Amino acid sequence: MKGQILETAKKLKQPNDDFVQEFNEKWEAVAIIGTQILMGRPDLEKLIGADNGNMAEDNNRNFPRFMASLFLDYKPEVLVETVLWVFRAYRSHGFQTTYWAANLNIWVELLKKELTPTAFKEIYPFYNWLIVNIPAFVSITDIDLSGHGEL
């Protein structure tokens, strides 16, 4: 399954430098707003578990940093391995699998508003790839977290 995900990641195109620069100029503001929206959700504890607010806030600061570095030098293997690591780590702290869909949808809506249409068009495929592959990430990390997979 991991091989299939990697093959789909290889189809993503590194965004144009101008659009990466635009993302870099706007991600901090988007992260602040996104964190406020996420933290204001009435179902927050169901998504992240008890006492994980700081971890969710850290994720919203670190996630765009990772994406910015990925956009500068896209390596599909790095994307796949990092996402799987995040799923393992956060799930082991009590984050539910529904967290990623909720948070990624917040990011997509904010980026759609904040980026120019052409920049969004280049950046969006990465976020869409993440959203579409959530079930696969869950399946792979289910095996890992059960103690039957390789970590």
Biotite code that builds the C-alpha atoms (Angstrom):
import biotite.structure as struc

atoms = struc.array([
    struc.Atom([0.000, 0.000, 0.000], chain_id="A", res_id=1, res_name="MET", atom_name="CA", element="C"),
    struc.Atom([2.843, 2.388, 0.838], chain_id="A", res_id=2, res_name="LYS", atom_name="CA", element="C"),
    struc.Atom([4.285, 1.794, -2.630], chain_id="A", res_id=3, res_name="GLY", atom_name="CA", element="C"),
    struc.Atom([0.971, 2.803, -4.217], chain_id="A", res_id=4, res_name="GLN", atom_name="CA", element="C"),
    struc.Atom([0.856, 6.016, -2.205], chain_id="A", res_id=5, res_name="ILE", atom_name="CA", element="C"),
    struc.Atom([4.434, 6.808, -3.217], chain_id="A", res_id=6, res_name="LEU", atom_name="CA", element="C"),
    struc.Atom([3.531, 6.327, -6.876], chain_id="A", res_id=7, res_name="GLU", atom_name="CA", element="C"),
    struc.Atom([0.692, 8.839, -6.574], chain_id="A", res_id=8, res_name="THR", atom_name="CA", element="C"),
    struc.Atom([3.006, 11.266, -4.754], chain_id="A", res_id=9, res_name="ALA", atom_name="CA", element="C"),
    struc.Atom([5.457, 11.053, -7.648], chain_id="A", res_id=10, res_name="LYS", atom_name="CA", element="C"),
    struc.Atom([2.767, 12.515, -9.908], chain_id="A", res_id=11, res_name="LYS", atom_name="CA", element="C"),
    struc.Atom([2.668, 15.783, -7.926], chain_id="A", res_id=12, res_name="LEU", atom_name="CA", element="C"),
    struc.Atom([4.581, 18.643, -9.527], chain_id="A", res_id=13, res_name="LYS", atom_name="CA", element="C"),
    struc.Atom([6.830, 20.983, -7.578], chain_id="A", res_id=14, res_name="GLN", atom_name="CA", element="C"),
    struc.Atom([5.108, 24.390, -7.624], chain_id="A", res_id=15, res_name="PRO", atom_name="CA", element="C"),
    struc.Atom([6.579, 27.296, -9.554], chain_id="A", res_id=16, res_name="ASN", atom_name="CA", element="C"),
    struc.Atom([9.027, 29.411, -7.517], chain_id="A", res_id=17, res_name="ASP", atom_name="CA", element="C"),
    struc.Atom([6.781, 32.492, -7.674], chain_id="A", res_id=18, res_name="ASP", atom_name="CA", element="C"),
    struc.Atom([3.907, 30.579, -6.107], chain_id="A", res_id=19, res_name="PHE", atom_name="CA", element="C"),
    struc.Atom([6.168, 29.044, -3.485], chain_id="A", res_id=20, res_name="VAL", atom_name="CA", element="C"),
    struc.Atom([7.266, 32.564, -2.577], chain_id="A", res_id=21, res_name="GLN", atom_name="CA", element="C"),
    struc.Atom([3.630, 33.636, -2.296], chain_id="A", res_id=22, res_name="GLU", atom_name="CA", element="C"),
    struc.Atom([2.897, 30.668, -0.029], chain_id="A", res_id=23, res_name="PHE", atom_name="CA", element="C"),
    struc.Atom([5.956, 31.542, 2.084], chain_id="A", res_id=24, res_name="ASN", atom_name="CA", element="C"),
    struc.Atom([4.743, 35.117, 2.487], chain_id="A", res_id=25, res_name="GLU", atom_name="CA", element="C"),
    struc.Atom([1.275, 34.073, 3.648], chain_id="A", res_id=26, res_name="LYS", atom_name="CA", element="C"),
    struc.Atom([1.543, 30.807, 5.555], chain_id="A", res_id=27, res_name="TRP", atom_name="CA", element="C"),
    struc.Atom([2.141, 32.353, 8.988], chain_id="A", res_id=28, res_name="GLU", atom_name="CA", element="C"),
    struc.Atom([-1.035, 34.433, 8.851], chain_id="A", res_id=29, res_name="ALA", atom_name="CA", element="C"),
    struc.Atom([-2.978, 31.443, 7.503], chain_id="A", res_id=30, res_name="VAL", atom_name="CA", element="C"),
    struc.Atom([-1.623, 29.255, 10.309], chain_id="A", res_id=31, res_name="ALA", atom_name="CA", element="C"),
    struc.Atom([-2.791, 31.720, 12.955], chain_id="A", res_id=32, res_name="ILE", atom_name="CA", element="C"),
    struc.Atom([-6.296, 31.931, 11.511], chain_id="A", res_id=33, res_name="ILE", atom_name="CA", element="C"),
    struc.Atom([-6.440, 28.173, 10.898], chain_id="A", res_id=34, res_name="GLY", atom_name="CA", element="C"),
    struc.Atom([-5.415, 27.465, 14.475], chain_id="A", res_id=35, res_name="THR", atom_name="CA", element="C"),
    struc.Atom([-8.104, 29.824, 15.775], chain_id="A", res_id=36, res_name="GLN", atom_name="CA", element="C"),
    struc.Atom([-10.737, 28.087, 13.660], chain_id="A", res_id=37, res_name="ILE", atom_name="CA", element="C"),
    struc.Atom([-9.557, 24.630, 14.714], chain_id="A", res_id=38, res_name="LEU", atom_name="CA", element="C"),
    struc.Atom([-9.337, 25.502, 18.402], chain_id="A", res_id=39, res_name="MET", atom_name="CA", element="C"),
    struc.Atom([-12.826, 27.004, 18.261], chain_id="A", res_id=40, res_name="GLY", atom_name="CA", element="C"),
    struc.Atom([-14.455, 23.819, 17.003], chain_id="A", res_id=41, res_name="ARG", atom_name="CA", element="C"),
    struc.Atom([-17.017, 22.409, 19.436], chain_id="A", res_id=42, res_name="PRO", atom_name="CA", element="C"),
    struc.Atom([-15.793, 18.883, 18.611], chain_id="A", res_id=43, res_name="ASP", atom_name="CA", element="C"),
    struc.Atom([-12.115, 19.720, 19.182], chain_id="A", res_id=44, res_name="LEU", atom_name="CA", element="C"),
    struc.Atom([-11.586, 17.246, 22.017], chain_id="A", res_id=45, res_name="GLU", atom_name="CA", element="C"),
    struc.Atom([-13.147, 14.469, 19.932], chain_id="A", res_id=46, res_name="LYS", atom_name="CA", element="C"),
    struc.Atom([-10.665, 15.268, 17.149], chain_id="A", res_id=47, res_name="LEU", atom_name="CA", element="C"),
    struc.Atom([-7.465, 15.665, 19.158], chain_id="A", res_id=48, res_name="ILE", atom_name="CA", element="C"),
    struc.Atom([-8.128, 13.968, 22.480], chain_id="A", res_id=49, res_name="GLY", atom_name="CA", element="C"),
    struc.Atom([-7.861, 15.470, 25.929], chain_id="A", res_id=50, res_name="ALA", atom_name="CA", element="C"),
    struc.Atom([-5.060, 17.904, 26.719], chain_id="A", res_id=51, res_name="ASP", atom_name="CA", element="C"),
    struc.Atom([-3.649, 17.981, 23.169], chain_id="A", res_id=52, res_name="ASN", atom_name="CA", element="C"),
    struc.Atom([-4.397, 21.599, 22.333], chain_id="A", res_id=53, res_name="GLY", atom_name="CA", element="C"),
    struc.Atom([-0.740, 22.640, 22.439], chain_id="A", res_id=54, res_name="ASN", atom_name="CA", element="C"),
    struc.Atom([0.207, 19.756, 20.186], chain_id="A", res_id=55, res_name="MET", atom_name="CA", element="C"),
    struc.Atom([-2.477, 20.744, 17.661], chain_id="A", res_id=56, res_name="ALA", atom_name="CA", element="C"),
    struc.Atom([-1.233, 24.341, 17.724], chain_id="A", res_id=57, res_name="GLU", atom_name="CA", element="C"),
    struc.Atom([2.350, 23.165, 17.194], chain_id="A", res_id=58, res_name="ASP", atom_name="CA", element="C"),
    struc.Atom([1.196, 21.062, 14.274], chain_id="A", res_id=59, res_name="ASN", atom_name="CA", element="C"),
    struc.Atom([-0.453, 24.068, 12.652], chain_id="A", res_id=60, res_name="ASN", atom_name="CA", element="C"),
    struc.Atom([2.826, 25.992, 12.906], chain_id="A", res_id=61, res_name="ARG", atom_name="CA", element="C"),
    struc.Atom([5.051, 23.137, 11.767], chain_id="A", res_id=62, res_name="ASN", atom_name="CA", element="C"),
    struc.Atom([2.844, 21.841, 8.964], chain_id="A", res_id=63, res_name="PHE", atom_name="CA", element="C"),
    struc.Atom([3.181, 24.898, 6.698], chain_id="A", res_id=64, res_name="PRO", atom_name="CA", element="C"),
    struc.Atom([6.924, 25.068, 7.404], chain_id="A", res_id=65, res_name="ARG", atom_name="CA", element="C"),
    struc.Atom([7.210, 21.517, 6.174], chain_id="A", res_id=66, res_name="PHE", atom_name="CA", element="C"),
    struc.Atom([5.069, 22.245, 3.129], chain_id="A", res_id=67, res_name="MET", atom_name="CA", element="C"),
    struc.Atom([7.146, 25.332, 2.302], chain_id="A", res_id=68, res_name="ALA", atom_name="CA", element="C"),
    struc.Atom([10.363, 23.325, 2.398], chain_id="A", res_id=69, res_name="SER", atom_name="CA", element="C"),
    struc.Atom([8.734, 20.555, 0.366], chain_id="A", res_id=70, res_name="LEU", atom_name="CA", element="C"),
    struc.Atom([7.613, 23.035, -2.278], chain_id="A", res_id=71, res_name="PHE", atom_name="CA", element="C"),
    struc.Atom([11.199, 24.288, -2.650], chain_id="A", res_id=72, res_name="LEU", atom_name="CA", element="C"),
    struc.Atom([12.687, 20.837, -3.202], chain_id="A", res_id=73, res_name="ASP", atom_name="CA", element="C"),
    struc.Atom([9.964, 18.282, -3.766], chain_id="A", res_id=74, res_name="TYR", atom_name="CA", element="C"),
    struc.Atom([10.864, 14.717, -2.893], chain_id="A", res_id=75, res_name="LYS", atom_name="CA", element="C"),
    struc.Atom([7.886, 12.327, -2.911], chain_id="A", res_id=76, res_name="PRO", atom_name="CA", element="C"),
    struc.Atom([9.605, 9.909, -0.526], chain_id="A", res_id=77, res_name="GLU", atom_name="CA", element="C"),
    struc.Atom([10.025, 12.675, 2.052], chain_id="A", res_id=78, res_name="VAL", atom_name="CA", element="C"),
    struc.Atom([6.363, 13.598, 1.757], chain_id="A", res_id=79, res_name="LEU", atom_name="CA", element="C"),
    struc.Atom([5.146, 10.024, 2.246], chain_id="A", res_id=80, res_name="VAL", atom_name="CA", element="C"),
    struc.Atom([7.517, 9.158, 5.098], chain_id="A", res_id=81, res_name="GLU", atom_name="CA", element="C"),
    struc.Atom([6.823, 12.416, 6.932], chain_id="A", res_id=82, res_name="THR", atom_name="CA", element="C"),
    struc.Atom([3.058, 12.079, 6.658], chain_id="A", res_id=83, res_name="VAL", atom_name="CA", element="C"),
    struc.Atom([3.211, 8.516, 7.933], chain_id="A", res_id=84, res_name="LEU", atom_name="CA", element="C"),
    struc.Atom([5.418, 9.599, 10.825], chain_id="A", res_id=85, res_name="TRP", atom_name="CA", element="C"),
    struc.Atom([2.934, 12.367, 11.699], chain_id="A", res_id=86, res_name="VAL", atom_name="CA", element="C"),
    struc.Atom([-0.005, 9.959, 11.601], chain_id="A", res_id=87, res_name="PHE", atom_name="CA", element="C"),
    struc.Atom([1.817, 7.484, 13.857], chain_id="A", res_id=88, res_name="ARG", atom_name="CA", element="C"),
    struc.Atom([3.013, 10.110, 16.319], chain_id="A", res_id=89, res_name="ALA", atom_name="CA", element="C"),
    struc.Atom([-0.198, 12.088, 16.626], chain_id="A", res_id=90, res_name="TYR", atom_name="CA", element="C"),
    struc.Atom([-2.450, 9.034, 16.742], chain_id="A", res_id=91, res_name="ARG", atom_name="CA", element="C"),
    struc.Atom([-0.325, 7.596, 19.543], chain_id="A", res_id=92, res_name="SER", atom_name="CA", element="C"),
    struc.Atom([-1.082, 10.797, 21.500], chain_id="A", res_id=93, res_name="HIS", atom_name="CA", element="C"),
    struc.Atom([-4.852, 10.423, 21.049], chain_id="A", res_id=94, res_name="GLY", atom_name="CA", element="C"),
    struc.Atom([-5.534, 12.335, 17.825], chain_id="A", res_id=95, res_name="PHE", atom_name="CA", element="C"),
    struc.Atom([-8.403, 10.746, 15.919], chain_id="A", res_id=96, res_name="GLN", atom_name="CA", element="C"),
    struc.Atom([-8.208, 9.989, 12.223], chain_id="A", res_id=97, res_name="THR", atom_name="CA", element="C"),
    struc.Atom([-10.951, 12.575, 11.571], chain_id="A", res_id=98, res_name="THR", atom_name="CA", element="C"),
    struc.Atom([-8.593, 15.330, 12.754], chain_id="A", res_id=99, res_name="TYR", atom_name="CA", element="C"),
    struc.Atom([-6.693, 15.415, 9.472], chain_id="A", res_id=100, res_name="TRP", atom_name="CA", element="C"),
    struc.Atom([-9.730, 15.840, 7.248], chain_id="A", res_id=101, res_name="ALA", atom_name="CA", element="C"),
    struc.Atom([-11.044, 18.592, 9.507], chain_id="A", res_id=102, res_name="ALA", atom_name="CA", element="C"),
    struc.Atom([-7.751, 20.464, 9.674], chain_id="A", res_id=103, res_name="ASN", atom_name="CA", element="C"),
    struc.Atom([-6.788, 20.002, 6.024], chain_id="A", res_id=104, res_name="LEU", atom_name="CA", element="C"),
    struc.Atom([-10.184, 21.299, 4.927], chain_id="A", res_id=105, res_name="ASN", atom_name="CA", element="C"),
    struc.Atom([-9.601, 24.413, 7.035], chain_id="A", res_id=106, res_name="ILE", atom_name="CA", element="C"),
    struc.Atom([-6.227, 24.878, 5.330], chain_id="A", res_id=107, res_name="TRP", atom_name="CA", element="C"),
    struc.Atom([-7.674, 24.432, 1.842], chain_id="A", res_id=108, res_name="VAL", atom_name="CA", element="C"),
    struc.Atom([-10.418, 26.990, 2.440], chain_id="A", res_id=109, res_name="GLU", atom_name="CA", element="C"),
    struc.Atom([-7.983, 29.532, 3.885], chain_id="A", res_id=110, res_name="LEU", atom_name="CA", element="C"),
    struc.Atom([-5.413, 29.039, 1.140], chain_id="A", res_id=111, res_name="LEU", atom_name="CA", element="C"),
    struc.Atom([-8.144, 29.423, -1.462], chain_id="A", res_id=112, res_name="LYS", atom_name="CA", element="C"),
    struc.Atom([-8.997, 32.810, 0.064], chain_id="A", res_id=113, res_name="LYS", atom_name="CA", element="C"),
    struc.Atom([-5.443, 34.027, 0.701], chain_id="A", res_id=114, res_name="GLU", atom_name="CA", element="C"),
    struc.Atom([-3.499, 32.858, -2.348], chain_id="A", res_id=115, res_name="LEU", atom_name="CA", element="C"),
    struc.Atom([-3.953, 34.114, -5.874], chain_id="A", res_id=116, res_name="THR", atom_name="CA", element="C"),
    struc.Atom([-5.952, 31.680, -8.012], chain_id="A", res_id=117, res_name="PRO", atom_name="CA", element="C"),
    struc.Atom([-2.848, 30.645, -9.956], chain_id="A", res_id=118, res_name="THR", atom_name="CA", element="C"),
    struc.Atom([-0.837, 30.026, -6.787], chain_id="A", res_id=119, res_name="ALA", atom_name="CA", element="C"),
    struc.Atom([-3.684, 28.054, -5.263], chain_id="A", res_id=120, res_name="PHE", atom_name="CA", element="C"),
    struc.Atom([-3.912, 25.961, -8.428], chain_id="A", res_id=121, res_name="LYS", atom_name="CA", element="C"),
    struc.Atom([-0.252, 24.941, -8.029], chain_id="A", res_id=122, res_name="GLU", atom_name="CA", element="C"),
    struc.Atom([-0.345, 24.381, -4.255], chain_id="A", res_id=123, res_name="ILE", atom_name="CA", element="C"),
    struc.Atom([-3.760, 22.713, -3.945], chain_id="A", res_id=124, res_name="TYR", atom_name="CA", element="C"),
    struc.Atom([-2.795, 19.331, -5.491], chain_id="A", res_id=125, res_name="PRO", atom_name="CA", element="C"),
    struc.Atom([-0.570, 18.627, -2.471], chain_id="A", res_id=126, res_name="PHE", atom_name="CA", element="C"),
    struc.Atom([-3.394, 19.309, -0.026], chain_id="A", res_id=127, res_name="TYR", atom_name="CA", element="C"),
    struc.Atom([-5.833, 17.336, -2.126], chain_id="A", res_id=128, res_name="ASN", atom_name="CA", element="C"),
    struc.Atom([-3.349, 14.445, -2.227], chain_id="A", res_id=129, res_name="TRP", atom_name="CA", element="C"),
    struc.Atom([-3.159, 14.521, 1.570], chain_id="A", res_id=130, res_name="LEU", atom_name="CA", element="C"),
    struc.Atom([-6.954, 14.546, 1.938], chain_id="A", res_id=131, res_name="ILE", atom_name="CA", element="C"),
    struc.Atom([-7.568, 11.788, -0.626], chain_id="A", res_id=132, res_name="VAL", atom_name="CA", element="C"),
    struc.Atom([-4.953, 9.533, 0.957], chain_id="A", res_id=133, res_name="ASN", atom_name="CA", element="C"),
    struc.Atom([-6.112, 9.839, 4.583], chain_id="A", res_id=134, res_name="ILE", atom_name="CA", element="C"),
    struc.Atom([-7.711, 6.353, 4.482], chain_id="A", res_id=135, res_name="PRO", atom_name="CA", element="C"),
    struc.Atom([-4.443, 4.831, 3.231], chain_id="A", res_id=136, res_name="ALA", atom_name="CA", element="C"),
    struc.Atom([-2.407, 6.643, 5.890], chain_id="A", res_id=137, res_name="PHE", atom_name="CA", element="C"),
    struc.Atom([-4.829, 5.355, 8.507], chain_id="A", res_id=138, res_name="VAL", atom_name="CA", element="C"),
    struc.Atom([-4.582, 1.776, 7.222], chain_id="A", res_id=139, res_name="SER", atom_name="CA", element="C"),
    struc.Atom([-0.789, 1.810, 7.163], chain_id="A", res_id=140, res_name="ILE", atom_name="CA", element="C"),
    struc.Atom([-0.498, 3.352, 10.601], chain_id="A", res_id=141, res_name="THR", atom_name="CA", element="C"),
    struc.Atom([-3.166, 1.002, 12.000], chain_id="A", res_id=142, res_name="ASP", atom_name="CA", element="C"),
    struc.Atom([-0.770, -1.830, 11.216], chain_id="A", res_id=143, res_name="ILE", atom_name="CA", element="C"),
    struc.Atom([2.207, 0.091, 12.611], chain_id="A", res_id=144, res_name="ASP", atom_name="CA", element="C"),
    struc.Atom([0.410, 1.072, 15.819], chain_id="A", res_id=145, res_name="LEU", atom_name="CA", element="C"),
    struc.Atom([-0.849, -2.456, 16.385], chain_id="A", res_id=146, res_name="SER", atom_name="CA", element="C"),
    struc.Atom([2.757, -3.594, 16.687], chain_id="A", res_id=147, res_name="GLY", atom_name="CA", element="C"),
    struc.Atom([2.653, -5.683, 13.509], chain_id="A", res_id=148, res_name="HIS", atom_name="CA", element="C"),
    struc.Atom([4.304, -3.234, 11.160], chain_id="A", res_id=149, res_name="GLY", atom_name="CA", element="C"),
    struc.Atom([7.732, -1.770, 10.748], chain_id="A", res_id=150, res_name="GLU", atom_name="CA", element="C"),
    struc.Atom([8.358, 1.575, 12.381], chain_id="A", res_id=151, res_name="LEU", atom_name="CA", element="C"),
])
